[in-house]
Each structure stands twice: as structure tokens, then as C-alpha cells.
């Protein structure tokens, strides 16, 4: 994947004794620059405190189906950038309270990501074809685990629906303990998501956030998923 720094004009020393060769070198150089410029170029979209967000971050999250993103070849919009800003805020806070992805959990999640891509070999080929570092991809899969664990550790662990609420939400009729437990977990999840949304509102106000994509603007993803 071409970076902005990949295409630079650098004058070649002229050799007056070999004008034909000089002409060929010039032609090849111009063709190289033309083809390189036609490749997708990564774009810086935002900065959250000291961390940046590039189009490649969002494209990789889409491709791997992690961090709340799903596969898409659609242009990256402000909504996508705002969502990734929230991801950065969550991961930053998760690091402060010690939320991590255990190696065994990361291995399982990576195997699941590979299966979605058609298998480990297919994923490896795609990463190589798109010039994506495998460790960067594994890191993002691990961040998806951390994001999920953060919701539980920071919010869900402190929510305890009372039995009257469980009964009221279930409605009339007899409900066994399994049904009641499923409803308890659903109520916990709803309340945790709501609490996290309120926390994110405050976190955005506290953080230094610079959005570089104009309102209504969009950029093409530098690559699409396997």
C-alpha cells in the first residue's frame, strides 16, 4: 500500500556520455511514479491525544470484523471516524485499569478471524497481498477483546438488576430460572452500554481530539477485506 512518503521526486545525476540510457531511466522513473500514485494512499483522519487514526486503521477493522466494524468497500465517513475515536478512548482507559487480552483468548480470536477470511492460509495471503503486517492485524484482534472486556470490567460488573425488575420485564406467566438469568444478563448489558455511552460523552470532552475529515467528507478505503 503506497504511503505519502513513497512517491518523491529525486533528480538523477545526468551522464552526458550515455544520453540514450538517461532517457530510458527518465521514462522508467516517470512510469514508476505514475503507477505508484495510482495505488491507494493512506490518509490521516484524526488524532486522539497522542494516538492517530488513519484510513488503514478503519479499513483493517472492517476487514477483520472487529471493534464494531463490518466488512465494507464504502467510503470512510465521519461516522466511521467518530466510532474509531471512541475505540481509542476505550482502549486508553482500559490500559489504565489493567484490562488486557490473554494470550489464549487472542489465539482463539485470531483463529476465528482467520476462519472468517477462509482459513489461516487465505488470511496470510491477503495480508501479504495488501502489505499488512500480521502483528498489526493480531494487535487489532486483541484490541477487540480488550474493548469487550472493558465494558464488563468498567460497567457491567457494578450493575445488579433487582428481582422485581426482572419479573416486570419478563411479563406475566411462569418463567424458570434459566429464563430469569438470561433476562438478568440482558438487563446488565443494556445498562452497561448506556453507562459506557455516558462515560464516552465525558471522555470526549476531556480528551484532545482533532478530526481531520471535514463534515460531509469521505475517503476511499486503502484496501478492502478478504
Residue pairs with C-beta under 8 A, 6 or more apart in sequence:
1 39
1 40
1 41
1 42
1 56
1 130
1 131
1 132
1 222
1 223
2 36
2 37
2 39
2 40
2 41
2 42
3 41
3 42
4 41
4 42
6 36
7 33
7 36
7 37
9 33
12 22
12 25
12 26
12 29
14 22
15 21
15 22
40 220
40 221
40 222
40 223
41 222
42 54
42 55
42 56
42 222
43 54
43 55
43 219
43 222
44 52
44 53
44 54
44 212
45 53
45 54
45 55
45 58
45 76
45 81
45 84
45 211
45 212
45 213
45 219
46 52
46 53
46 81
46 84
46 85
46 209
46 210
46 211
46 212
46 213
47 53
47 208
47 209
47 210
47 212
48 85
48 88
48 89
48 92
48 207
48 208
48 209
49 88
49 92
49 207
49 208
49 209
51 88
51 92
53 81
53 84
53 85
53 88
55 76
55 219
55 220
55 221
55 222
56 222
56 223
57 84
57 140
58 69
58 76
58 80
58 81
58 84
58 221
59 76
59 221
59 222
59 223
59 224
60 132
60 136
60 137
60 140
61 67
61 68
61 69
61 84
61 87
61 140
62 69
62 70
62 71
62 72
62 221
62 224
62 225
63 71
63 126
63 223
63 224
63 225
63 226
64 113
64 116
64 137
64 140
64 141
64 144
64 225
65 71
65 113
65 116
65 225
66 113
66 140
66 141
66 143
66 144
67 84
67 87
67 140
67 143
67 144
67 147
68 83
68 87
68 147
69 80
69 83
71 224
71 225
72 221
72 224
73 221
73 224
74 221
75 218
75 219
75 220
75 221
76 213
76 218
76 219
76 220
76 221
77 213
77 217
77 218
78 211
78 213
78 215
78 216
78 217
78 218
81 211
81 213
82 211
85 204
85 209
85 211
86 200
86 204
87 143
87 147
89 200
89 203
89 204
89 207
90 147
90 150
90 196
90 200
91 143
91 146
91 147
91 150
93 150
93 154
93 203
94 146
94 147
94 149
94 150
94 153
94 154
97 150
97 153
97 154
99 146
99 149
99 150
99 153
99 154
100 146
100 149
101 109
101 142
101 143
101 145
101 146
101 149
105 145
106 138
106 141
106 142
106 145
109 141
109 142
109 144
109 145
110 138
110 141
111 120
113 123
113 137
113 141
114 120
114 122
114 123
117 123
117 126
117 225
117 226
118 226
122 226
123 226
124 134
126 132
126 225
126 226
127 133
127 134
127 137
130 223
132 223
151 192
151 193
151 196
152 192
154 196
154 199
155 191
155 192
155 195
155 196
155 199
156 188
156 189
156 191
156 192
159 187
159 188
159 191
159 192
159 195
160 188
161 184
161 187
161 188
161 191
163 180
165 187
166 180
166 183
166 184
166 187
167 175
167 180
169 183
169 187
170 179
170 180
170 183
175 183
213 219
